[in-house]
Amino acid sequence: MKKSVWFLLCFAMSYMQALPLQAQQPVATLSVEPDTCTIGDDIFYTISILKKPTIRLQYPTDTASFQPFEIRQLQTLPAETQEKMTLEKVRYTLTIFDTGVQYLPPIRIVYTDQETQQQDSLTLGNRSVYVRSVLDTAKKDISDIKPVRSVPIPLWVYLAGGGLLLLLAVGIYLLVKYLRKRPKMVEPVSMALALTPFEIATEKLKLLENYTLQSQSDYKAYYTALSNTVREFLEHYYGFPAMEQLTSEINAVMQARRPKEEADRIRTLLEEADLVKFAKFQPEVLHAREMLRLAFQIIEVGKPKETDTVKR
């Protein structure tokens, strides 16, 4: 498998070198190892793309792109540069919990030539992986369920249980008698009003305004809090389990219920948070602050109107 991949890359490099630099399009090869595994094992899905240095690639980061497989890790491998061409590699660590022949769907990769500002895409074909069960397939007969055996209970167990029940009854009697004699206290009526989803999200986002961003762990904690706050707002404001859903599932709900521009803002924030949390992506500090402002824009839809404030 590896020899065929290297052969295709060498052939592509020799072909691309014969073209003018402006006309060279990226060439992609795909490696899936192993093609036979046990349920729950790691499957390495490696994409190698030979391209001009001015081409920027956008790889899929959502588990929905690989269903029924799940993404465990996304790793960027060291790039190689040869004769004005760059060989870029990314490796997905996937897993699956179904057995039998499973198919990896075609993957679409969008790219932009920063020199000409032209955008295009390339598609990688589907692949199949045979997934075995962890059960011992050689043993075909299933043993019958053994009958329940009764265990003799000694007499002292009954005596101890009866004593505990008697003590419990006496304790309940004394507690009820004490509570009846105790003077009743008037509990103060709470005048605090319940906070709205917008107010709760606003308070949490304000805590992130002065958050220090230096290490990868700082970015992961920052984006985790940012993503969870937006998800909690969506769940309480729109009434669907956003905390338990994938980014793609949340996007599908919002595209159906809100204007496209608003739904795209939510998808952009959640996808970038997934990159930081799972792919160790570390954006610029100013860009991370811009994501916080984007979160404030997302929850703005839940801001109480003036008439609602007067009623409260």
C-alpha positions in Angstrom: 0.0 0.0 0.0 2.8 2.4 1.0 4.8 1.6 -2.2 1.8 2.5 -4.4 1.2 5.8 -2.6 4.9 6.8 -3.1 4.7 5.8 -6.7 1.6 8.0 -7.3 3.3 10.9 -5.5 6.5 10.6 -7.6 4.4 10.4 -10.8 2.4 13.4 -9.7 5.5 15.4 -8.9 7.1 14.7 -12.3 3.8 15.6 -14.0 3.4 18.9 -12.1 6.9 20.0 -12.7 6.2 19.9 -16.4 3.3 22.4 -16.0 3.6 26.2 -15.4 3.5 27.0 -11.7 0.2 28.9 -12.1 -1.6 25.9 -13.7 -0.5 23.3 -11.1 -3.4 21.9 -9.1 -3.0 19.9 -5.9 -2.8 16.1 -6.2 -4.0 14.0 -3.3 -3.4 10.4 -2.3 -5.1 8.5 0.5 -3.9 5.7 2.8 -6.2 3.7 5.1 -4.5 1.3 7.5 -5.4 -1.3 8.5 -8.1 -2.4 6.2 -9.1 -5.2 8.6 -9.4 -4.6 12.4 -11.3 -5.4 15.6 -14.2 -3.3 16.8 -12.9 -0.2 18.7 -9.4 -0.4 17.2 -7.5 2.7 15.8 -7.7 3.2 12.1 -5.2 5.5 10.5 -6.6 7.6 7.6 -3.7 9.5 6.1 -4.1 12.2 3.4 -1.0 13.3 1.4 -1.4 16.3 -0.9 1.3 17.6 -3.3 0.7 21.3 -3.9 2.1 24.7 -4.5 3.2 26.6 -1.4 0.6 29.3 -2.0 -2.3 26.9 -1.8 -4.1 26.7 1.6 -6.1 23.5 2.3 -9.2 23.2 4.5 -9.5 19.7 6.0 -12.8 18.4 7.4 -12.8 18.4 11.2 -16.3 17.2 11.9 -17.0 13.5 12.8 -20.1 13.7 10.6 -17.8 13.8 7.5 -16.5 10.3 8.4 -19.7 8.6 9.6 -20.2 5.8 10.7 -16.6 6.3 11.8 -15.6 8.6 14.7 -12.6 10.9 14.9 -10.3 10.2 17.9 -7.4 12.5 16.8 -6.4 14.8 14.0 -2.6 15.1 13.5 -0.7 17.3 11.1 2.5 15.5 10.0 5.7 17.2 9.0 5.6 18.7 5.5 8.2 18.0 2.8 9.4 20.6 0.3 10.9 19.5 -3.0 11.6 21.7 -6.0 9.1 24.5 -5.2 6.4 21.9 -4.3 5.2 21.0 -0.8 4.0 17.6 0.3 1.5 18.2 3.1 0.2 15.3 5.2 -2.6 14.9 7.8 -3.5 11.8 9.7 -6.9 11.1 11.2 -7.1 8.4 13.9 -10.6 6.9 13.5 -12.6 4.2 15.3 -15.9 2.4 14.8 -18.2 0.3 16.9 -20.1 -1.6 14.2 -19.0 -4.9 12.7 -18.8 -6.2 9.2 -17.7 -4.3 6.0 -17.9 -0.6 6.8 -17.4 2.2 4.2 -15.6 5.5 4.7 -17.5 8.1 2.7 -15.9 10.3 0.0 -14.1 13.3 1.6 -14.2 16.8 0.0 -11.3 19.1 0.7 -11.6 22.8 -0.2 -8.5 24.8 -1.1 -7.7 28.4 -1.9 -4.8 29.6 -4.0 -3.6 32.7 -2.1 -1.7 33.9 -5.2 -4.7 34.0 -7.5 -7.5 34.1 -4.8 -9.2 31.2 -6.7 -11.0 28.6 -4.7 -11.7 25.0 -5.7 -12.0 21.6 -4.1 -10.9 18.0 -4.6 -12.6 14.8 -3.5 -11.1 11.6 -2.1 -13.0 8.4 -2.9 -14.6 6.1 -0.4 -12.7 3.2 1.3 -13.9 0.0 2.9 -12.7 -1.5 6.2 -13.7 -4.9 7.6 -14.4 -4.8 11.3 -14.3 -8.0 13.4 -16.2 -8.6 16.6 -14.2 -9.0 19.9 -16.2 -12.2 20.7 -14.8 -15.6 20.2 -16.4 -16.7 16.9 -15.0 -20.2 17.2 -17.4 -20.9 20.1 -20.8 -21.3 18.5 -22.8 -23.0 21.3 -24.3 -20.8 24.0 -24.4 -22.4 27.5 -27.7 -22.5 29.3 -28.3 -20.2 32.2 -27.5 -21.9 35.5 -30.4 -22.0 38.0 -30.3 -19.6 41.0 -28.9 -21.2 44.1 -30.5 -20.3 47.4 -28.0 -19.4 50.2 -29.1 -20.3 53.8 -29.4 -17.1 55.9 -28.4 -17.5 59.6 -30.7 -16.6 62.4 -28.7 -13.7 63.6 -29.2 -11.8 60.4 -33.0 -11.8 61.0 -32.5 -10.7 64.6 -30.2 -7.9 63.6 -32.6 -6.7 60.9 -35.5 -6.7 63.3 -33.5 -4.7 65.8 -32.6 -2.1 63.1 -36.2 -1.7 62.1 -37.2 -1.2 65.7 -34.5 1.5 66.2 -35.6 3.2 63.0 -39.2 3.3 64.1 -38.3 4.8 67.5 -36.0 7.4 65.8 -38.8 8.5 63.4 -41.3 8.8 66.4 -38.9 11.0 68.4 -38.1 13.1 65.3 -41.8 13.7 64.6 -42.4 14.6 68.3 -39.6 17.1 68.3 -40.7 18.8 65.1 -44.2 19.2 66.4 -43.0 21.0 69.5 -40.5 23.2 67.6 -41.8 26.7 66.9 -42.5 27.3 63.2 -40.2 29.9 61.5 -41.5 32.1 58.7 -39.1 31.7 55.8 -38.3 35.0 54.0 -39.8 35.3 50.5 -37.0 35.5 47.9 -37.5 38.5 45.7 -34.8 37.4 43.3 -36.0 36.8 39.8 -34.7 33.9 37.7 -32.1 34.9 35.2 -32.8 34.4 31.5 -30.5 32.3 29.3 -29.2 35.5 27.8 -28.2 36.9 31.2 -26.6 33.7 32.3 -24.6 33.4 29.1 -23.6 37.1 29.3 -22.2 36.7 32.8 -20.1 33.6 31.7 -18.8 35.3 28.6 -17.7 38.4 30.6 -15.5 36.2 32.7 -13.5 35.3 29.5 -12.8 38.9 28.5 -9.5 39.1 30.6 -8.6 35.4 30.3 -4.8 35.0 29.7 -3.9 33.1 26.5 -0.3 31.9 26.4 -0.1 28.1 26.4 -2.1 25.4 24.5 -3.8 24.5 27.7 -5.0 28.1 28.1 -6.5 28.1 24.6 -8.2 24.7 25.3 -9.8 25.9 28.5 -10.8 29.2 26.9 -12.4 27.6 23.8 -14.1 24.9 26.0 -15.7 27.5 28.2 -16.7 29.5 25.1 -18.2 26.5 23.3 -20.0 25.3 26.4 -21.6 28.7 27.1 -22.9 29.0 23.6 -24.2 25.4 23.7 -26.0 25.9 27.0 -27.6 29.1 25.7 -28.8 27.3 22.6 -30.2 24.4 24.7 -32.1 26.6 27.1 -33.3 29.2 24.6 -34.3 27.0 21.7 -35.1 23.8 23.7 -33.0 21.1 22.1 -30.1 19.1 23.7 -27.2 21.1 22.2 -24.8 20.0 25.0 -25.0 16.4 23.9 -25.0 17.0 20.1 -22.2 17.2 17.6 -21.4 20.5 15.9 -23.0 19.2 12.6 -26.2 18.2 14.4 -26.5 21.7 16.0 -25.8 23.3 12.6 -28.6 21.3 11.1 -31.1 22.4 13.8 -30.1 26.1 13.5 -30.1 26.2 9.7 -33.7 25.0 9.9 -34.8 27.4 12.6 -32.8 30.6 12.2 -31.5 32.8 9.3 -28.5 31.3 7.4 -26.1 34.1 8.5 -26.9 33.6 12.2 -26.6 29.8 11.9 -23.2 30.1 10.0 -21.9 32.2 12.9 -22.7 29.5 15.4 -21.1 26.8 13.2 -18.0 28.9 12.7 -17.5 29.3 16.5 -18.2 25.7 17.4 -16.0 24.3 14.6 -13.0 26.4 15.6 -13.6 25.3 19.3 -13.5 21.7 18.1 -10.2 22.3 16.3 -8.6 23.8 19.4 -9.9 21.1 21.7 -9.2 18.0 19.6 -6.6 19.0 16.9 -4.4 21.3 19.1 -5.0 24.2 16.8 -3.7 27.5 18.3 -5.0 30.7 16.7 -3.7 34.2 17.2 -4.8 36.0 20.4 -6.6 38.7 18.5 -8.5 36.0 16.6 -9.5 34.3 19.8 -10.8 37.5 21.2 -12.8 38.0 18.0 -14.5 34.6 18.7 -15.6 36.0 22.1 -17.2 39.0 20.4 -18.9 36.5 18.0 -20.3 34.6 21.0 -21.8 37.8 22.3 -23.4 38.4 18.9 -24.9 34.8 18.9 -26.6 35.2 22.3 -27.9 38.7 21.4 -31.0 37.0 20.0 -32.1 36.2 23.6 -31.7 39.7 24.9 -34.9 40.7 26.7 -36.8 43.5 24.9 -37.7 46.8 26.7 -41.3 45.6 27.2 -40.1 42.4 28.9 -37.8 44.4 31.2 -40.7 46.6 32.3 -42.8 43.5 33.1 -40.1 42.1 35.3 
